[in-house]
Amino acid sequence: MSREFEIAVSSSGSEDKYWDQAFKSYKKIIPVEKMNADIERKYLRNNSMSDGEDFNTYYQEFKNKLVRSEHYKKIRLISFLKNK
């Protein structure tokens, strides 16, 4: 067992808890990674002359559009905490 793994396991409490946490994390991360890869594949198929930088710009705008569609309201954390 590597030293890094030993540290990770000890910070989790046990090896079983470590693997349980890892499973829960990857259960959330993998679908997001697959979605991102699918978005990039579709973009590149429709924009065959573009490069990775073009996709990065497109993807950032895509994410910003999604955030705007949720109508999030920016707040200042300090004033929010004072009002609690």
Z-matrix of the N, CA and C atoms (Angstrom, degrees):
N
C 1 1.451
C 2 1.531 1 107.97
N 3 1.324 2 116.69 1 131.97
C 4 1.467 3 119.64 2 -179.23
C 5 1.521 4 110.27 3 -73.05
N 6 1.292 5 114.74 4 159.17
C 7 1.471 6 121.14 5 -179.96
C 8 1.528 7 110.77 6 -62.05
N 9 1.338 8 117.55 7 -40.88
C 10 1.464 9 121.20 8 -179.92
C 11 1.522 10 110.85 9 -62.45
N 12 1.340 11 115.54 10 -41.57
C 13 1.461 12 120.05 11 179.40
C 14 1.526 13 110.52 12 -66.06
N 15 1.316 14 116.71 13 -41.40
C 16 1.469 15 120.82 14 177.83
C 17 1.524 16 110.89 15 -59.24
N 18 1.327 17 116.44 16 -41.69
C 19 1.464 18 120.74 17 179.12
C 20 1.529 19 110.31 18 -65.06
N 21 1.335 20 116.35 19 -43.77
C 22 1.463 21 120.65 20 179.69
C 23 1.524 22 110.89 21 -62.19
N 24 1.329 23 116.42 22 -43.71
C 25 1.464 24 120.61 23 -179.75
C 26 1.518 25 110.12 24 -65.71
N 27 1.312 26 117.34 25 -44.11
C 28 1.468 27 119.68 26 -177.96
C 29 1.529 28 111.35 27 -65.68
N 30 1.330 29 117.43 28 -32.92
C 31 1.467 30 119.07 29 178.48
C 32 1.527 31 111.61 30 -73.39
N 33 1.340 32 117.30 31 -19.28
C 34 1.457 33 121.67 32 178.45
C 35 1.526 34 111.99 33 -88.14
N 36 1.305 35 116.94 34 -19.25
C 37 1.453 36 120.53 35 -179.57
C 38 1.516 37 113.18 36 107.27
N 39 1.324 38 116.40 37 -39.70
C 40 1.463 39 121.16 38 176.66
C 41 1.520 40 108.43 39 -160.32
N 42 1.326 41 115.36 40 165.66
C 43 1.457 42 118.86 41 179.78
C 44 1.529 43 110.68 42 -66.67
N 45 1.334 44 116.68 43 -37.03
C 46 1.472 45 119.47 44 177.67
C 47 1.522 46 111.45 45 -61.48
N 48 1.330 47 116.64 46 -42.67
C 49 1.474 48 120.22 47 178.76
C 50 1.525 49 110.56 48 -66.22
N 51 1.320 50 116.84 49 -37.63
C 52 1.468 51 120.42 50 177.95
C 53 1.518 52 110.21 51 -59.92
N 54 1.334 53 116.91 52 -49.44
C 55 1.464 54 120.11 53 -177.86
C 56 1.523 55 111.33 54 -67.84
N 57 1.321 56 117.21 55 -33.15
C 58 1.465 57 120.19 56 176.49
C 59 1.529 58 110.28 57 -64.10
N 60 1.330 59 116.91 58 -44.43
C 61 1.469 60 121.18 59 177.46
C 62 1.523 61 111.22 60 -64.11
N 63 1.327 62 116.39 61 -41.35
C 64 1.468 63 120.39 62 179.29
C 65 1.525 64 110.07 63 -63.09
N 66 1.330 65 116.90 64 -43.41
C 67 1.458 66 121.02 65 179.42
C 68 1.530 67 110.43 66 -61.11
N 69 1.330 68 116.95 67 -45.50
C 70 1.465 69 120.61 68 179.88
C 71 1.529 70 111.16 69 -62.44
N 72 1.325 71 116.70 70 -39.62
C 73 1.467 72 120.31 71 179.66
C 74 1.521 73 111.12 72 -66.07
N 75 1.330 74 116.34 73 -49.24
C 76 1.459 75 119.82 74 -178.34
C 77 1.519 76 112.16 75 -67.29
N 78 1.319 77 116.72 76 -28.09
C 79 1.467 78 121.12 77 177.43
C 80 1.533 79 110.22 78 -62.17
N 81 1.327 80 116.54 79 -29.60
C 82 1.468 81 121.57 80 178.11
C 83 1.527 82 111.59 81 -90.72
N 84 1.314 83 117.47 82 -38.05
C 85 1.464 84 121.96 83 -173.27
C 86 1.531 85 112.12 84 -73.72
N 87 1.325 86 117.49 85 -44.09
C 88 1.468 87 120.67 86 -173.66
C 89 1.528 88 112.82 87 -60.70
N 90 1.336 89 120.47 88 -45.03
C 91 1.473 90 118.37 89 177.92
C 92 1.531 91 113.10 90 -61.60
N 93 1.318 92 116.94 91 -35.35
C 94 1.463 93 120.65 92 178.51
C 95 1.525 94 109.92 93 -67.34
N 96 1.329 95 116.92 94 -42.77
C 97 1.469 96 120.36 95 177.87
C 98 1.531 97 110.96 96 -62.57
N 99 1.333 98 116.87 97 -39.97
C 100 1.467 99 120.33 98 178.56
C 101 1.529 100 110.61 99 -65.69
N 102 1.336 101 116.57 100 -40.73
C 103 1.458 102 120.49 101 178.38
C 104 1.527 103 110.23 102 -63.07
N 105 1.330 104 117.32 103 -44.08
C 106 1.460 105 120.98 104 179.18
C 107 1.525 106 111.25 105 -61.57
N 108 1.327 107 116.49 106 -42.95
C 109 1.470 108 120.35 107 179.12
C 110 1.531 109 110.38 108 -64.54
N 111 1.322 110 117.41 109 -38.07
C 112 1.461 111 121.01 110 178.90
C 113 1.529 112 110.92 111 -66.35
N 114 1.320 113 116.99 112 -42.20
C 115 1.471 114 120.84 113 177.69
C 116 1.519 115 109.75 114 -61.54
N 117 1.334 116 117.20 115 -43.48
C 118 1.460 117 120.85 116 179.97
C 119 1.529 118 111.06 117 -65.42
N 120 1.327 119 117.30 118 -42.54
C 121 1.472 120 121.05 119 178.39
C 122 1.522 121 111.11 120 -59.42
N 123 1.337 122 116.53 121 -46.38
C 124 1.471 123 120.62 122 179.74
C 125 1.529 124 110.88 123 -63.95
N 126 1.322 125 116.10 124 -40.76
C 127 1.466 126 119.84 125 179.31
C 128 1.525 127 110.45 126 -62.21
N 129 1.321 128 116.55 127 -48.98
C 130 1.468 129 120.17 128 -177.39
C 131 1.523 130 112.22 129 -66.88
N 132 1.326 131 116.92 130 -32.20
C 133 1.470 132 119.97 131 177.19
C 134 1.536 133 110.17 132 -65.72
N 135 1.340 134 116.13 133 -38.71
C 136 1.466 135 120.71 134 -178.62
C 137 1.525 136 113.21 135 -86.03
N 138 1.322 137 117.09 136 -12.48
C 139 1.464 138 122.25 137 -178.33
C 140 1.523 139 108.56 138 -134.19
N 141 1.296 140 116.41 139 63.60
C 142 1.463 141 121.52 140 -171.20
C 143 1.530 142 113.85 141 -62.21
N 144 1.306 143 117.80 142 -21.64
C 145 1.463 144 119.97 143 -178.43
C 146 1.529 145 112.55 144 -90.34
N 147 1.321 146 117.87 145 -0.33
C 148 1.461 147 119.47 146 -176.92
C 149 1.521 148 110.85 147 -89.08
N 150 1.305 149 114.68 148 166.73
C 151 1.460 150 119.80 149 178.48
C 152 1.531 151 109.45 150 -115.84
N 153 1.298 152 116.36 151 -175.90
C 154 1.457 153 121.32 152 -178.89
C 155 1.512 154 113.41 153 -60.88
N 156 1.316 155 116.65 154 -33.80
C 157 1.470 156 119.92 155 -179.54
C 158 1.523 157 110.32 156 -66.41
N 159 1.328 158 117.08 157 -39.70
C 160 1.464 159 120.18 158 176.02
C 161 1.519 160 110.53 159 -60.50
N 162 1.335 161 116.02 160 -42.17
C 163 1.463 162 118.81 161 179.07
C 164 1.517 163 110.59 162 -64.30
N 165 1.328 164 118.32 163 -41.92
C 166 1.466 165 120.65 164 179.83
C 167 1.517 166 110.82 165 -58.04
N 168 1.326 167 117.04 166 -42.24
C 169 1.471 168 121.08 167 177.67
C 170 1.524 169 109.95 168 -64.05
N 171 1.329 170 115.86 169 -47.56
C 172 1.469 171 120.42 170 178.67
C 173 1.524 172 110.59 171 -58.46
N 174 1.332 173 116.89 172 -46.36
C 175 1.462 174 121.18 173 -175.82
C 176 1.530 175 111.23 174 -65.44
N 177 1.317 176 116.74 175 -39.66
C 178 1.464 177 119.64 176 177.81
C 179 1.530 178 109.79 177 -63.11
N 180 1.320 179 117.44 178 -44.08
C 181 1.466 180 121.22 179 177.73
C 182 1.529 181 110.93 180 -64.36
N 183 1.330 182 116.72 181 -39.28
C 184 1.460 183 122.23 182 177.48
C 185 1.533 184 110.64 183 -59.08
N 186 1.347 185 116.84 184 -47.76
C 187 1.467 186 120.99 185 179.76
C 188 1.520 187 111.12 186 -65.48
N 189 1.339 188 117.18 187 -40.73
C 190 1.460 189 120.10 188 178.78
C 191 1.527 190 111.17 189 -61.81
N 192 1.334 191 116.18 190 -38.93
C 193 1.463 192 120.69 191 178.59
C 194 1.529 193 110.28 192 -63.48
N 195 1.314 194 116.82 193 -41.89
C 196 1.467 195 120.36 194 177.77
C 197 1.529 196 111.28 195 -62.38
N 198 1.315 197 116.43 196 -42.75
C 199 1.467 198 120.26 197 179.50
C 200 1.526 199 110.08 198 -63.52
N 201 1.341 200 115.94 199 -44.32
C 202 1.475 201 119.07 200 179.12
C 203 1.523 202 111.25 201 -61.65
N 204 1.319 203 116.90 202 -35.65
C 205 1.464 204 119.71 203 -178.47
C 206 1.528 205 112.04 204 -68.31
N 207 1.305 206 117.20 205 -17.69
C 208 1.464 207 121.29 206 178.18
C 209 1.532 208 111.87 207 -86.02
N 210 1.310 209 117.21 208 -8.31
C 211 1.473 210 122.87 209 177.62
C 212 1.533 211 112.20 210 57.47
N 213 1.329 212 114.73 211 43.94
C 214 1.452 213 118.52 212 175.63
C 215 1.513 214 109.27 213 -67.27
N 216 1.304 215 114.60 214 146.65
C 217 1.453 216 120.48 215 177.99
C 218 1.527 217 108.02 216 -111.58
N 219 1.318 218 115.36 217 123.67
C 220 1.459 219 119.24 218 178.18
C 221 1.517 220 108.48 219 -73.38
N 222 1.326 221 114.86 220 136.31
C 223 1.462 222 119.83 221 176.99
C 224 1.514 223 108.72 222 -131.93
N 225 1.284 224 114.67 223 158.02
C 226 1.461 225 118.83 224 173.44
C 227 1.509 226 107.19 225 -88.23
N 228 1.318 227 117.02 226 126.07
C 229 1.455 228 121.76 227 -175.09
C 230 1.521 229 112.02 228 -58.55
N 231 1.320 230 117.22 229 -42.03
C 232 1.468 231 120.24 230 -176.93
C 233 1.530 232 109.97 231 -62.23
N 234 1.332 233 117.97 232 -48.50
C 235 1.460 234 119.32 233 -178.99
C 236 1.527 235 110.65 234 -66.37
N 237 1.332 236 117.99 235 -32.87
C 238 1.454 237 121.27 236 177.63
C 239 1.528 238 109.83 237 -63.79
N 240 1.329 239 116.66 238 -45.05
C 241 1.462 240 120.49 239 -178.62
C 242 1.522 241 111.81 240 -68.10
N 243 1.310 242 118.03 241 -33.75
C 244 1.461 243 121.21 242 178.72
C 245 1.522 244 111.33 243 -65.79
N 246 1.337 245 116.92 244 -31.12
C 247 1.452 246 120.77 245 -177.57
C 248 1.524 247 113.52 246 -84.82
N 249 1.304 248 117.25 247 -1.65
C 250 1.481 249 120.06 248 -179.70
C 251 1.495 250 111.11 249 -81.71
